[in-house]
Amino acid sequence: MITIDRVSKTKSKTQILYDVSFEARPGRVTGFLGPNGAGKTSTLRILLGLDRPQSGTALICGRPYRQLDHPLTTVGALLDGSGAHRARQARAHLRWVAASNGLPESRADEVLEIVGLTGAARKRAGRFSLGMSRRLGLATALLGDPDVLVLDEPVNGLDPAGIRWIREFLKDSAAEGRTVLLSSHLMGELAEIADDVIVIDKGRVVIQGGLADVTGGHRTLEDAFLALTATETGGSW
């Protein structure tokens, strides 16, 4: 379970989050949507202990990230890039992360196979395409076989086959009882897998609920999103 309760955040004297509250539950894929600058990344950074709120709490399995005994075995996160040094080989990167978290080296090869990077195990991260970097980042998130996944734009840079693969992977992860919180700008793709949806705009949650409830009378999730955030088709989102 992920629980965000009345989280507010000010940055450079500008308030960017206003009493943000929502839950992401086990066994479900929760989509987290918002225009650029709406506060999605700030919320995820607070959840993962990378930033502190002015008020409110962000809990994973009932505890702040900083208080988790073995974070990688509780929550796997994918934010920007792969997190690997450009000069380090993919397998070496994963083995280093595994060792730092008390996990066996063999887990590196297991997650490389899961994300389809076995053939690139000895390739340096700096030579990876954007899609391969996202796969390596996901492999890192999966090292501890966590019960919670927090993913920011996981399909960015993936080809159609990769997008289909991650769609099925996330569905299967939720079916196995994991909590999946997914931020994405690809409305059509998210509508294929999300059970619940949260929409944030200008630092405030404007709607949350089941996919059908959020879509409402609109033809698509994208139409609902544009209406809820008053975003024009040619906007920056």
URJO-V848727 format. One record per helix or strand. SS is the DSSP state (2 for helix, 1 for strand). FROM is the first residue (numbers start at 1). LEN is the number of residues. If there is no record, write none. Layout:
# URJO-V848727
ss = [SS:SS]
from = [FROM:FROM]
len = [LEN:LEN]
This chain:
# URJO-V848727
ss = [1:1:1:2:1:1:2:2:1:1:2:2:2:1:2:2:1:2:1:2:1:1:2:2]
from = [2:14:28:40:55:63:65:71:75:89:90:106:118:124:125:130:148:160:179:187:196:204:211:221]
len = [10:11:6:8:6:1:3:4:4:1:11:9:3:1:3:13:5:16:5:7:6:7:5:9]
